[in-house]
Amino acid sequence: MDLWVVIRERYAIVSFFIVLFLLSLFSLIAIRKSRLVISKTIATILIVFCVSLIILSLLGLLFTISFGYNS
């Protein structure tokens, strides 16, 4: 399977999941650094939300690249 061809065919969807992953990762880092400023419950909720977005974006990226390849 030529991975580069699959990524080139679905670059819009792949780039969406990559941007979502990076935004979630940077948000997670920012939340972890500012834990002392915000309350503990809000920090926990935001951390769980960012981690779930990271997992969903990785699963979406995997699904987009692996499934739908017809050869």
C-alpha positions, 0 to 999 in steps of 0.5 A: 500500500502506497501511503503517500498516494492515500494521504494525497488523495485525502489531504483535506480530511487528513489535514483536518485531523492533524490540525485538531490533534495539534490544537488539542495537544497545545491546549493540553500543554497550556492547561497543564502549565496553568493548573495553579491559576484555574480551579481544579475541577475546570482543569480536570474537565478541560484535560479530559476533553483535550485527551478525548479530542486527541484520541478521537483525532488519532482514530479519525486519522487512522480510519481515514488513511486505512479504510477506503483504500481500494486497490 
